Amino acid sequence: EDICIDILNYAFVPPLRLPKIQALSEDGLDRRDAIYPITSGNAFWESIKYEFSSRLVVAEFKNYTDPIGQSEVESLQQYLLPKAKRSLGLLCSRYSPSESALKARRRAWMLAENIILFLSDQDLKDIVSTRALDGEPSGLLEDQMDQFFITLSP
């Protein structure tokens, strides 16, 4: 978790603000790994803010030996709430997601218009490399989002 937070901070702060770590929900029932507030000044993050009405990005971290599945996506989905301006989730894990995780992500979009992006170890390495070369690491997120919408069917 700490390494992933360091990577996301390095890559995306700013334009995101420093995260609230292990943030509890108002009722005390849920604990989100990290919540990043979105600021202005970056085209990708502003598009998230305005197109999806999301002021916050929820990041969850899974250090499993197998690919994440449906239950991990559903766990993150419960933290995403458009009325609370939390419509984008980042699900970081060691490996690419399973087929059931991809289907659960589709359901999250279709039911609540929540966007969930998957970041494997390799994706995180690519994000760090892009940032280190003064590139725009949000382009990797945008590519994944574009691919999701391009392949989305009714």
C-alpha positions as CSV (number, residue, x, y, z in Angstrom):
1,E,0.0,0.0,0.0
2,D,2.7,2.5,1.0
3,I,4.7,1.8,-2.3
4,C,1.5,2.3,-4.4
5,I,0.7,5.6,-2.6
6,D,4.3,6.8,-3.2
7,I,4.0,5.9,-6.9
8,L,0.6,7.6,-7.3
9,N,1.9,10.7,-5.4
10,Y,5.0,10.9,-7.5
11,A,3.0,10.6,-10.8
12,F,-0.1,12.6,-10.0
13,V,0.5,15.1,-7.2
14,P,0.0,17.7,-8.5
15,P,-2.5,18.0,-10.2
16,L,-4.2,15.7,-7.6
17,R,-3.8,16.8,-4.0
18,L,-2.1,14.6,-1.4
19,P,-4.5,11.8,-0.4
20,K,-6.4,11.1,2.7
21,I,-5.1,7.7,3.8
22,Q,-7.3,5.1,5.4
23,A,-10.2,7.5,5.3
24,L,-13.3,6.4,7.3
25,S,-16.8,6.9,6.0
26,E,-19.1,9.1,8.0
27,D,-20.9,6.1,9.6
28,G,-17.5,4.4,10.4
29,L,-18.3,1.3,8.4
30,D,-16.0,1.7,5.5
31,R,-12.3,2.5,5.2
32,R,-10.9,3.6,1.9
33,D,-7.2,3.0,1.3
34,A,-6.6,6.5,-0.3
35,I,-8.7,9.3,-1.5
36,Y,-7.2,11.9,-3.8
37,P,-8.9,15.3,-4.3
38,I,-8.8,16.5,-7.9
39,T,-7.6,20.1,-8.6
40,S,-7.8,22.1,-11.8
41,G,-5.1,22.7,-14.4
42,N,-4.7,19.3,-16.1
43,A,-6.9,18.4,-19.0
44,F,-7.3,14.7,-18.1
45,W,-8.2,15.3,-14.4
46,E,-10.5,18.2,-15.3
47,S,-12.3,15.9,-17.7
48,I,-12.8,13.5,-14.8
49,K,-14.0,16.3,-12.6
50,Y,-16.5,17.7,-15.1
51,E,-17.6,14.8,-17.4
52,F,-18.1,12.4,-14.5
53,S,-18.8,14.9,-11.7
54,S,-16.0,13.5,-9.6
55,R,-14.1,15.7,-7.2
56,L,-12.3,12.7,-5.7
57,V,-10.4,9.6,-6.8
58,V,-10.6,6.5,-4.6
59,A,-7.6,4.2,-4.7
60,E,-7.6,0.7,-3.4
61,F,-4.6,-1.6,-3.2
62,K,-4.6,-5.4,-3.3
63,N,-1.4,-7.3,-2.8
64,Y,-2.7,-10.7,-3.9
65,T,-0.8,-13.6,-5.4
66,D,-3.6,-14.1,-8.0
67,P,-5.4,-11.7,-10.3
68,I,-8.1,-9.7,-8.7
69,G,-11.7,-10.7,-9.3
70,Q,-15.3,-9.7,-9.1
71,S,-15.3,-9.3,-5.3
72,E,-12.4,-6.8,-5.3
73,V,-14.1,-4.7,-7.9
74,E,-17.4,-4.8,-5.9
75,S,-15.5,-3.8,-2.8
76,L,-14.2,-0.7,-4.5
77,Q,-17.6,-0.1,-6.1
78,Q,-19.2,0.3,-2.7
79,Y,-16.9,3.3,-2.0
80,L,-17.8,5.0,-5.3
81,L,-20.8,7.3,-5.0
82,P,-21.6,9.8,-7.6
83,K,-23.7,11.9,-5.1
84,A,-20.6,12.2,-3.0
85,K,-18.6,13.2,-6.1
86,R,-16.6,9.9,-6.0
87,S,-17.0,8.3,-9.5
88,L,-13.5,7.2,-10.3
89,G,-11.7,4.3,-8.7
90,L,-8.2,3.0,-9.2
91,L,-7.7,-0.6,-8.3
92,C,-4.0,-1.4,-7.9
93,S,-2.9,-5.0,-7.8
94,R,0.1,-7.2,-8.7
95,Y,-1.4,-8.6,-11.9
96,S,-3.8,-7.7,-14.7
97,P,-7.5,-8.3,-13.7
98,S,-9.4,-11.5,-14.2
99,E,-12.3,-11.8,-16.6
100,S,-14.7,-11.6,-13.7
101,A,-13.1,-8.3,-12.6
102,L,-13.6,-6.9,-16.1
103,K,-17.2,-7.9,-16.1
104,A,-17.8,-6.4,-12.6
105,R,-16.2,-3.1,-13.8
106,R,-18.6,-3.0,-16.7
107,R,-21.5,-3.6,-14.3
108,A,-20.2,-0.7,-12.1
109,W,-20.4,1.6,-15.1
110,M,-23.8,0.4,-16.4
111,L,-25.5,0.6,-13.0
112,A,-24.0,3.7,-11.4
113,E,-21.7,5.3,-14.1
114,N,-18.7,4.7,-11.9
115,I,-15.3,4.3,-13.7
116,I,-12.8,1.8,-12.4
117,L,-9.3,1.6,-13.8
118,F,-7.0,-1.3,-13.1
119,L,-3.3,-0.7,-12.4
120,S,-1.0,-3.7,-12.3
121,D,2.6,-3.7,-11.2
122,Q,3.6,-3.3,-14.9
123,D,1.2,-0.3,-15.3
124,L,2.6,1.3,-12.2
125,K,6.2,0.8,-13.6
126,D,5.1,2.4,-16.9
127,I,3.5,5.3,-15.0
128,V,6.8,5.9,-13.1
129,S,8.8,5.7,-16.3
130,T,6.6,8.1,-18.1
131,R,6.7,10.6,-15.2
132,A,10.5,10.2,-14.9
133,L,10.9,11.1,-18.6
134,D,8.7,14.3,-18.0
135,G,5.8,12.6,-19.8
136,E,2.2,12.8,-18.8
137,P,1.4,9.6,-16.8
138,S,-2.4,10.3,-16.9
139,G,-2.2,9.4,-20.6
140,L,-1.9,5.8,-19.5
141,L,-5.1,6.1,-17.5
142,E,-6.8,7.9,-20.4
143,D,-5.8,5.1,-22.8
144,Q,-7.3,2.5,-20.5
145,M,-10.5,4.5,-20.2
146,D,-10.7,5.0,-23.9
147,Q,-10.3,1.3,-24.5
148,F,-13.1,0.6,-22.0
149,F,-15.5,2.9,-23.8
150,I,-14.5,1.7,-27.3
151,T,-15.2,-1.9,-26.4
152,L,-18.3,-1.2,-24.2
153,S,-21.5,-2.8,-25.7
154,P,-25.1,-2.6,-24.5
